[in-house]
Amino acid sequence: MPSSLVTLVDRRRCRDLASRLVGISPCDEHFVPSPRNPDAEVRIPDFHLAWIGICQQTRSLEGVVDGIKYRGSDYLVHRLRARLDQEPDRFTARRLRSVTGDELRSWLSDDGDPDSSTVDRVDERVALLQDMGERLLEGYAGAAANLIAASKGRLEGRAGLLERLSRLHAYRDPARKKSFLLVQFLRTAGVLEPVDPDALGLPIDYHLLRVFLRTGAVQLKGSRARELLRGGEMTEAEDVRIRRAALEAGRLMGEIVDLATLDRLVWMVGRNCCFYDHPPVCTTGPCTLEANCSLLQSSDLECGLRCPFDGTCSGSRNPDAAAFRAPWFDTDLY
Ligand code: SF4
């Protein structure tokens, strides 16, 4: 019998989950750090295009920036923001076109020594950066600001920003994870205000996917479901299909909480309360991870040592759902 996969989005669950986030504010400066060096201001579009373009599979990253410990993509953005301040031209297209693995390692190490960097998938990231540099030089006189200006504030359509971004290899994702994240960051940085913001969606990565599956916002059915919910490997087509269901869940939740807030809070739930390294905190009693919690570090949430979704989420009532893993897909898209 051929294998089958059905994706369902639970509208009511989405609304109930989103209502748990009303009134919680993420801190913009944590997610979208501003350059401290005034000369770096004009390079903000280049900076965000570059770091988000290599923001995939960031589990290995960790370090300290300005006395604060960061991990994963938090480290990526804060460490590279510090590098931008040191040298505002560092992420221009001309530099990216010829970037080397050792340069990337040096940017992503606390002391600047390539040997102390924890970055992985270096060849993959370097190829994405070089491609970005090449294409910006070819089509936009080497400046991300020109790429943004060419779209005239439109996201959709052949001349819109999403289509233009999709011609960069780093931004080719059919579910547009990096593109949606980039637009969100450019909006927060005050660099772009789209005329068609309804074209935006959640940047779906493995943290959001895991939370949506455990909460029951997105449900998998059919003969493939059991294997995928154990963290089994999915095909490229399955990946797009499941993440498009997650986009629909995000669209429904976005009717209650704005998309940037929704993304930042759900993502932080995924990498703290519901991280893959430990049992979901709702299954183990009051949370003991407060000292290292980036959800608390990055928002004004007063959690009471409980996950914000506890009680509404399937995983908080059903141990089988709490044990779901995000299906695995080895990709540079997210
Ligand atoms: S309530 Fe539990 S299973 Fe649900 S998102 Fe929170 S930690 Fe994860």
Residues whose N, C-alpha, C, O or C-beta is under 5 A from the ligand:
A	BS01	SF4	R214 C273 C274 P280 V281 C282 C307 F309 D310 C313 G315 S316 A322
